[in-house]
Amino acid sequence: MQSTPLSMLIDTRLGGGLRDYVIKARERGADWRSIAAEISDLADRTVSHETLRSWFADEADLPIGRAS
């Protein structure tokens, strides 16, 4: 996962579980837009689906889920 000030803030607000949250969401078939909306609500910080996807672009072991 790419580390940026926003990703670190969101990770902290999720109790250090941003990566795990995204992996579980992708495993259940959630798309990036819905994951971003969920995380934005939980962390009380807006994050776009494109930003979220870019943070995890290098994650070879990330479940594919839906294409979008």
C-alpha positions in Angstrom: 0.0 0.0 0.0 1.3 3.4 -0.9 1.9 5.6 2.1 0.6 9.2 1.8 -0.5 11.7 4.5 -4.2 10.9 3.7 -3.7 7.1 3.7 -1.8 7.3 7.0 -4.6 9.4 8.5 -7.3 7.1 7.3 -5.3 4.0 8.5 -5.0 5.6 11.9 -8.8 6.4 12.0 -9.5 2.8 11.1 -7.3 1.6 13.9 -4.5 0.5 11.6 -6.8 -1.6 9.5 -7.0 0.2 6.1 -5.2 -2.6 4.2 -7.2 -5.3 5.8 -10.5 -3.4 5.3 -9.8 -3.1 1.6 -8.7 -6.7 1.2 -11.9 -8.0 2.9 -14.1 -5.6 0.8 -12.5 -6.8 -2.4 -12.8 -10.4 -1.4 -16.6 -9.9 -0.9 -16.7 -8.4 -4.4 -17.0 -4.7 -3.6 -16.0 -2.2 -6.2 -13.6 0.6 -5.6 -16.4 3.2 -5.5 -18.3 1.5 -2.8 -15.1 0.8 -0.7 -14.2 4.5 -1.0 -17.7 5.5 0.1 -17.5 3.2 3.1 -14.1 4.3 4.1 -15.0 8.0 3.7 -17.9 7.4 6.1 -15.9 5.4 8.6 -12.9 7.6 8.7 -14.8 10.9 8.4 -12.4 11.9 5.5 -13.3 11.9 1.8 -11.2 9.6 -0.4 -12.0 9.0 -4.0 -12.1 5.5 -5.6 -9.2 6.5 -7.9 -7.1 7.6 -5.0 -7.9 4.4 -3.1 -7.1 2.2 -6.1 -3.8 4.0 -6.7 -2.8 3.3 -3.1 -3.2 -0.4 -3.8 -1.9 -0.5 -7.4 1.2 -2.5 -6.5 -0.6 -5.1 -4.3 -0.1 -8.3 -6.3 -1.9 -10.3 -3.6 -5.0 -8.1 -3.5 -8.2 -9.9 -4.5 -9.5 -8.8 -7.8 -13.2 -8.6 -7.0 -15.0 -6.6 -9.6 -13.1 -4.8 -12.3 -14.2 -1.3 -11.5 
